[in-house]
Amino acid sequence: MAEHLKTGWPQRVERQQEVIDTVSRILSEVEHEGGPAIRRWSARLDKWEPDSFVVSAAEIKAATVDDDLAAQLEFARSQVEQFARAQRATMTDLETETLPGVVLGHRHIPVAKVGSYSPGGRYPLIASSIMTVTVPKVAGVDTVVAVAPPRDAAGIYGPQLYTMNLAGADVILCLGGVQAFAALAFGIEDVPPVDLVVGAGNAYVAEAKRQLFGTVGIDLLAGPTEVAVIADESADARLVAADLLGQAEHGPNSPALLVTTSRSFGTAVIAEVERWLAEDWPTVEVAGAAWRAHGTVVVCESREEAVQISDAYAPEHLEVQTSDDEWYAANLRNYGSLFIGPEATVAFSDKSIGTNHVLPTGRAGRYTGGLWVGKFLKTVTYQRLTADGARSIAPSTAAIADAELMYGHALTARLRAE
């Protein structure tokens, strides 16, 4: 039976009534009042009252970064684009004749308009703009409206604004939080409502997406960032400890999990985490709080049990650093994204390797993957029949419709048979 050397995750993330009520109020006011409500809430929550929430071409042009960062951002953008194009190439249209005169098929049609939200908060997430703007453009989305909150009196954080433009945004709005998603869903100024919103944020953002689902499509409901590592005595305890803390710096409520088949290794990782925090961890206040409250270390009797434990957590990010990484890769089922081997750190995917960093949390990895090019495509079916084909389908359709007491359906089928 598994032994817990330290327990902190999973923790229950409750929907707070105050968050639900506040989000509901903002969305309702924006839906009924439009721009004035957005302006009122922006002033109240972000102290942001510009002449226009649409960032002008001049403001975009003025957002510059140094040459080295520009080159690194273009590298990351090209990596994300390259992988998205490779994914898109696997999604082919289909047409097949299932019976003589009965042709069925499907097409992958891009969503027309997408809203892409890049969080501000503790960290202005530059890479998020690449993940949520470049990928829908690769999918063929006509219009991507990129949104980020004001960082200060100048508006969007300069490198973030630069990256939105680099990634291919068609329109950029400076708005934060719930009011940003309301603007995307209901429209603002000359920007029409979008069809799908994507991007992570705080509890208010997650609740806004939950309440807007149906009015618009959403990517997923993301909670606090999660990391898990499966490792054995062949791994480097100090490296594993660093990877756990590296994701814990997202916030004091970010859980970190070690699953190991070696008790001595689990103890060593705990000691290395404490050493990092005592010596020179750069974000010690945030990462330390997350580890103390939500760090977990589980010792398993076998690799099969390690897989079982990991799948039960279904972590957002899952690293595997063992003497048999490929066995784990073949047998693990529930995760957002998998990082195989000691060189594959989560940070690579978070920023620039090419896979998307918008991933399922809160055990949602049991039933969904993360954001990818296919999210921006609708797979729609069609059918084309000859008279002979219709006659071959009509009897079963009519019989089933009669049994369901849907006599109108049966009539339309029999008209084709006759």
C-alpha positions as CSV (number, residue, x, y, z in Angstrom):
1,M,0.0,0.0,0.0
2,A,1.2,3.5,-0.8
3,E,2.8,5.5,2.0
4,H,2.5,9.3,2.2
5,L,5.6,11.0,3.4
6,K,3.9,14.4,3.0
7,T,0.3,15.2,2.2
8,G,-1.1,18.4,0.8
9,W,-2.8,17.5,-2.5
10,P,-5.5,16.9,-3.7
11,Q,-7.2,19.9,-2.1
12,R,-10.8,20.8,-2.8
13,V,-11.2,24.0,-4.8
14,E,-14.6,25.3,-3.8
15,R,-16.7,27.7,-5.9
16,Q,-17.1,30.6,-3.6
17,Q,-20.5,32.2,-3.5
18,E,-19.0,35.7,-3.6
19,V,-17.1,34.9,-6.8
20,I,-20.2,33.4,-8.4
21,D,-22.4,36.4,-7.5
22,T,-19.9,39.0,-8.5
23,V,-19.3,37.4,-11.9
24,S,-23.0,36.9,-12.5
25,R,-23.6,40.6,-11.7
26,I,-20.9,41.8,-14.1
27,L,-21.9,39.6,-16.9
28,S,-25.6,40.5,-16.6
29,E,-24.8,44.3,-16.5
30,V,-22.6,44.0,-19.6
31,E,-25.2,41.9,-21.5
32,H,-27.9,44.5,-20.8
33,E,-25.9,47.8,-20.9
34,G,-22.9,47.0,-23.1
35,G,-20.0,49.4,-23.2
36,P,-21.0,51.6,-20.2
37,A,-21.0,48.6,-17.9
38,I,-17.6,47.4,-19.2
39,R,-16.2,50.9,-18.6
40,R,-17.7,51.1,-15.1
41,W,-16.3,47.8,-14.0
42,S,-12.9,48.4,-15.7
43,A,-12.6,51.7,-13.7
44,R,-13.7,50.0,-10.5
45,L,-11.5,46.9,-10.7
46,D,-8.5,48.0,-12.7
47,K,-8.6,51.8,-12.4
48,W,-8.5,51.7,-16.2
49,E,-10.6,54.3,-18.2
50,P,-9.1,54.8,-21.6
51,D,-10.7,56.6,-24.5
52,S,-11.0,53.3,-26.3
53,F,-10.3,49.7,-25.0
54,V,-9.1,48.8,-28.5
55,V,-5.3,49.2,-28.6
56,S,-4.4,51.5,-31.5
57,A,-1.9,50.6,-34.3
58,A,0.4,53.4,-32.9
59,E,0.3,51.9,-29.4
60,I,1.1,48.4,-30.8
61,K,4.0,49.8,-32.9
62,A,5.4,51.5,-29.8
63,A,5.5,48.2,-27.9
64,T,9.1,47.0,-28.5
65,V,11.5,44.6,-26.9
66,D,15.3,44.3,-27.2
67,D,16.7,42.3,-30.1
68,D,17.6,39.3,-28.0
69,L,14.1,38.9,-26.5
70,A,12.6,39.5,-29.9
71,A,14.6,36.6,-31.4
72,Q,13.6,34.3,-28.5
73,L,9.9,35.2,-28.9
74,E,10.1,34.5,-32.6
75,F,11.7,31.2,-31.9
76,A,8.9,30.2,-29.5
77,R,6.2,31.4,-31.8
78,S,7.7,29.4,-34.7
79,Q,7.9,26.3,-32.5
80,V,4.3,26.6,-31.5
81,E,3.3,27.3,-35.1
82,Q,5.3,24.3,-36.5
83,F,3.7,21.9,-34.0
84,A,0.2,23.2,-34.6
85,R,0.6,22.9,-38.4
86,A,1.8,19.3,-37.9
87,Q,-1.3,18.6,-35.7
88,R,-3.6,20.2,-38.3
89,A,-2.1,18.0,-41.0
90,T,-3.3,14.9,-39.2
91,M,-7.0,16.1,-39.3
92,T,-8.3,15.3,-42.8
93,D,-11.7,15.6,-44.3
94,L,-13.6,12.4,-44.9
95,E,-16.0,11.2,-47.5
96,T,-17.1,7.5,-47.8
97,E,-19.9,5.6,-49.6
98,T,-21.4,3.4,-47.0
99,L,-24.0,1.9,-49.3
100,P,-24.7,2.3,-53.0
101,G,-26.0,5.9,-53.4
102,V,-25.3,6.8,-49.7
103,V,-22.3,9.1,-49.3
104,L,-21.3,10.3,-45.8
105,G,-18.6,12.7,-44.8
106,H,-17.1,15.2,-42.4
107,R,-15.3,18.5,-42.8
108,H,-13.1,20.4,-40.3
109,I,-14.3,24.0,-40.4
110,P,-12.5,26.8,-38.4
111,V,-14.4,28.8,-35.9
112,A,-14.9,32.3,-37.3
113,K,-14.0,34.5,-34.3
114,V,-11.9,33.7,-31.2
115,G,-11.2,35.7,-28.1
116,S,-7.7,35.0,-26.6
117,Y,-7.1,36.1,-23.0
118,S,-3.6,36.4,-21.6
119,P,-3.4,36.8,-17.8
120,G,-1.7,39.6,-15.9
121,G,-1.8,39.4,-12.2
122,R,1.4,38.3,-10.4
123,Y,3.1,37.4,-13.7
124,P,2.2,38.9,-17.1
125,L,2.3,35.7,-19.1
126,I,3.9,36.5,-22.4
127,A,4.0,32.9,-23.6
128,S,0.2,32.6,-23.2
129,S,-0.3,35.1,-26.0
130,I,1.7,32.8,-28.3
131,M,-0.3,29.7,-27.2
132,T,-3.7,31.3,-27.7
133,V,-3.2,33.5,-30.7
134,T,-0.8,31.6,-33.0
135,V,-2.6,28.3,-32.7
136,P,-6.1,29.5,-33.8
137,K,-4.5,31.4,-36.7
138,V,-2.9,28.1,-37.8
139,A,-6.4,26.5,-37.6
140,G,-7.7,29.1,-40.0
141,V,-9.7,31.3,-37.6
142,D,-10.6,34.6,-39.4
143,T,-10.4,36.9,-36.4
144,V,-8.5,36.5,-33.2
145,V,-9.2,39.2,-30.6
146,A,-6.4,39.2,-28.1
147,V,-7.0,40.6,-24.6
148,A,-4.9,41.4,-21.6
149,P,-5.4,43.5,-18.5
150,P,-3.6,46.8,-17.9
151,R,-0.3,46.4,-16.1
152,D,0.0,50.1,-15.2
153,A,-1.2,53.5,-16.4
154,A,0.3,52.8,-19.8
155,G,-1.9,49.8,-20.4
156,I,-0.9,46.3,-21.4
157,Y,2.6,45.2,-20.3
158,G,4.9,46.1,-23.2
159,P,6.4,42.7,-24.0
160,Q,3.0,41.1,-23.7
161,L,1.5,43.6,-26.2
162,Y,4.5,43.0,-28.6
163,T,4.0,39.3,-28.4
164,M,0.2,39.5,-29.1
165,N,1.0,41.4,-32.3
166,L,3.9,39.0,-33.2
167,A,1.6,36.0,-32.7
168,G,-0.9,37.4,-35.3
169,A,-3.7,39.0,-33.3
170,D,-6.2,40.8,-35.5
171,V,-7.5,43.1,-32.7
172,I,-6.1,43.8,-29.3
173,L,-8.1,45.0,-26.3
174,C,-6.8,46.2,-23.0
175,L,-9.2,44.8,-20.4
176,G,-8.9,42.6,-17.4
177,G,-10.7,39.7,-15.8
178,V,-14.5,39.2,-16.0
179,Q,-15.2,42.4,-17.9
180,A,-12.7,41.2,-20.6
181,F,-14.6,38.0,-21.1
182,A,-17.9,39.9,-21.1
183,A,-16.6,42.2,-23.8
184,L,-15.5,39.2,-25.9
185,A,-18.8,37.4,-25.4
186,F,-21.1,40.4,-26.0
187,G,-19.0,42.7,-28.1
188,I,-17.5,46.1,-27.4
189,E,-17.1,49.3,-29.4
190,D,-16.7,48.1,-33.0
191,V,-15.5,44.6,-32.1
192,P,-18.3,42.0,-32.5
193,P,-18.9,39.1,-30.2
194,V,-16.6,36.1,-30.6
195,D,-17.6,32.5,-30.9
196,L,-15.0,30.9,-28.6
197,V,-13.0,32.2,-25.7
198,V,-9.7,30.7,-24.5
199,G,-7.1,31.4,-21.9
200,A,-6.4,31.0,-18.2
201,G,-6.9,33.3,-15.3
202,N,-7.9,33.5,-11.6
203,A,-11.0,32.2,-9.9
204,Y,-13.1,35.0,-11.3
205,V,-12.0,34.3,-14.9
206,A,-12.8,30.6,-14.5
207,E,-16.2,31.4,-13.1
208,A,-16.8,33.9,-16.0
209,K,-16.0,31.1,-18.5
210,R,-18.3,28.7,-16.7
211,Q,-21.2,31.1,-16.8
212,L,-20.6,32.2,-20.4
213,F,-20.4,28.7,-21.7
214,G,-23.3,28.3,-24.1
215,T,-23.3,32.0,-25.0
216,V,-19.8,31.3,-26.4
217,G,-17.6,28.2,-26.5
218,I,-14.8,27.8,-24.0
219,D,-11.5,25.9,-24.0
220,L,-11.6,24.4,-20.5
221,L,-12.0,25.5,-16.9
222,A,-8.5,25.9,-15.4
223,G,-7.7,26.0,-11.7
224,P,-4.4,26.4,-9.9
225,T,-1.4,25.1,-11.9
226,E,-0.4,21.5,-11.0
227,V,2.8,19.5,-11.3
228,A,3.6,15.9,-10.6
229,V,6.8,13.9,-11.0
230,I,7.1,10.1,-11.1
231,A,10.7,9.3,-10.2
232,D,12.9,6.5,-8.8
233,E,16.4,6.2,-7.3
234,S,17.9,6.6,-10.8
235,A,16.7,10.3,-10.9
236,D,18.5,13.4,-9.5
237,A,16.8,14.4,-6.3
238,R,17.9,18.0,-6.5
239,L,16.6,18.3,-10.1
240,V,13.3,16.8,-9.2
241,A,13.0,19.1,-6.2
242,A,13.7,22.1,-8.5
243,D,11.0,21.0,-11.0
244,L,8.4,20.7,-8.2
245,L,9.2,24.2,-7.0
246,G,9.4,25.6,-10.5
247,Q,5.7,25.1,-11.0
248,A,4.8,25.9,-7.4
249,E,5.9,29.5,-8.0
250,H,2.7,30.0,-10.0
251,G,0.9,30.7,-6.8
252,P,0.6,29.6,-3.1
253,N,-2.3,27.3,-4.0
254,S,-0.4,25.4,-6.7
255,P,0.0,21.7,-5.8
256,A,3.1,19.7,-6.4
257,L,3.3,15.9,-6.2
258,L,6.1,13.3,-6.2
259,V,5.3,9.7,-6.8
260,T,8.2,7.4,-6.2
261,T,9.0,3.7,-5.8
262,S,11.8,4.5,-3.4
263,R,11.3,5.7,0.2
264,S,14.9,6.9,0.5
265,F,14.5,8.9,-2.8
266,G,11.3,10.5,-1.5
267,T,13.0,11.5,1.7
268,A,15.9,12.9,-0.3
269,V,13.6,15.0,-2.5
270,I,11.9,16.5,0.5
271,A,15.4,17.4,1.9
272,E,16.4,19.0,-1.4
273,V,13.2,21.0,-1.6
274,E,14.0,22.4,1.9
275,R,17.6,23.1,0.8
276,W,16.4,25.0,-2.3
277,L,14.0,27.1,-0.1
278,A,16.6,27.8,2.5
279,E,19.4,28.7,0.1
280,D,18.7,30.4,-3.1
281,W,15.3,29.6,-4.6
282,P,14.4,32.8,-6.5
283,T,10.6,32.8,-5.7
284,V,10.9,31.4,-2.3
285,E,7.9,33.2,-0.8
286,V,5.3,31.9,-3.3
287,A,6.9,28.5,-4.0
288,G,7.6,27.8,-0.4
289,A,4.0,28.5,0.6
290,A,2.7,26.3,-2.1
291,W,5.0,23.4,-1.1
292,R,4.2,23.7,2.6
293,A,0.4,23.7,2.0
294,H,0.1,21.6,-1.1
295,G,3.2,19.5,-1.6
296,T,2.7,15.7,-1.5
297,V,5.1,12.8,-1.6
298,V,3.8,9.3,-2.1
299,V,5.9,6.1,-1.9
300,C,4.6,3.2,-3.9
301,E,5.4,-0.5,-3.7
302,S,5.6,-1.0,-7.5
303,R,5.6,0.9,-10.8
304,E,2.0,-0.4,-11.4
305,E,0.9,1.3,-8.2
306,A,2.7,4.4,-9.1
307,V,0.7,4.6,-12.4
308,Q,-2.5,4.0,-10.5
309,I,-1.7,6.8,-8.0
310,S,-0.7,9.2,-10.7
311,D,-3.8,8.5,-12.8
312,A,-6.0,9.1,-9.8
313,Y,-4.5,12.6,-9.4
314,A,-4.7,13.2,-13.2
315,P,-2.1,16.1,-12.9
316,E,-1.9,19.0,-15.4
317,H,1.8,18.5,-15.9
318,L,3.4,15.1,-15.4
319,E,7.2,14.4,-15.5
320,V,8.6,10.9,-15.6
321,Q,12.3,10.5,-14.5
322,T,12.9,6.8,-14.0
323,S,15.0,3.9,-15.2
324,D,12.1,2.8,-17.4
325,D,10.5,6.0,-18.7
326,E,9.0,4.4,-21.8
327,W,7.1,1.8,-19.8
328,Y,5.5,4.6,-17.8
329,A,4.8,6.6,-21.0
330,A,3.0,3.6,-22.5
331,N,0.9,2.9,-19.3
332,L,0.0,6.3,-17.9
333,R,-3.5,7.5,-18.9
334,N,-4.6,10.6,-17.1
335,Y,-2.6,13.8,-17.5
336,G,-2.6,17.1,-19.3
337,S,0.8,16.9,-20.8
338,L,3.6,14.3,-20.3
339,F,7.3,15.1,-20.0
340,I,9.5,12.0,-20.6
341,G,13.0,11.9,-19.2
342,P,15.1,14.2,-17.0
343,E,15.7,16.7,-19.8
344,A,12.0,17.4,-20.4
345,T,11.1,20.0,-17.8
346,V,7.6,21.6,-17.7
347,A,9.1,25.0,-18.2
348,F,10.0,24.1,-21.8
349,S,6.4,23.5,-22.6
350,D,5.2,26.5,-20.6
351,K,7.3,28.9,-22.8
352,S,8.7,27.7,-26.1
353,I,9.0,24.1,-27.0
354,G,5.8,24.1,-29.2
355,T,3.2,22.1,-27.3
356,N,0.4,24.2,-25.7
357,H,0.5,25.2,-22.1
358,V,-3.3,25.6,-21.6
359,L,-4.0,22.3,-19.9
360,P,-6.7,20.6,-17.8
361,T,-6.5,20.9,-14.0
362,G,-8.6,19.6,-11.1
363,R,-8.6,16.0,-12.4
364,A,-10.1,17.1,-15.7
365,G,-7.2,15.1,-17.4
366,R,-9.4,12.1,-16.8
367,Y,-11.7,13.1,-19.7
368,T,-10.0,15.9,-21.7
369,G,-6.7,17.1,-23.1
370,G,-5.5,20.6,-23.4
371,L,-5.8,23.3,-25.9
372,W,-4.6,22.4,-29.4
373,V,-5.3,23.3,-33.0
374,G,-8.3,21.0,-33.2
375,K,-10.1,23.0,-30.5
376,F,-10.6,25.8,-33.1
377,L,-12.1,23.5,-35.7
378,K,-15.6,22.2,-35.8
379,T,-15.9,18.7,-37.2
380,V,-19.3,18.7,-39.0
381,T,-20.9,15.9,-40.9
382,Y,-22.9,15.8,-44.2
383,Q,-24.8,13.2,-46.2
384,R,-25.6,13.0,-49.9
385,L,-28.0,10.4,-51.3
386,T,-29.3,9.2,-54.6
387,A,-32.9,7.9,-55.0
388,D,-31.7,4.3,-54.7
389,G,-29.7,5.2,-51.6
390,A,-32.7,6.8,-50.0
391,R,-34.8,3.7,-50.6
392,S,-32.2,1.6,-48.9
393,I,-32.2,3.8,-45.7
394,A,-36.0,4.6,-45.6
395,P,-37.3,1.3,-44.2
396,S,-35.1,1.3,-41.0
397,T,-35.7,5.0,-40.5
398,A,-39.5,4.6,-40.8
399,A,-39.6,1.6,-38.5
400,I,-37.5,3.2,-35.8
401,A,-39.5,6.5,-36.0
402,D,-42.8,4.5,-35.7
403,A,-41.5,2.8,-32.6
404,E,-40.7,6.1,-31.1
405,L,-44.1,7.5,-32.0
406,M,-42.5,10.1,-34.3
407,Y,-44.9,9.5,-37.2
408,G,-43.8,12.7,-39.0
409,H,-40.3,11.4,-39.2
410,A,-41.6,8.1,-40.5
411,L,-43.7,9.9,-43.2
412,T,-40.7,11.9,-44.5
413,A,-38.7,8.6,-44.8
414,R,-41.6,6.7,-46.6
415,L,-42.0,9.6,-49.1
416,R,-38.5,8.9,-50.3
417,A,-39.1,5.1,-50.4
418,E,-42.2,5.7,-52.6
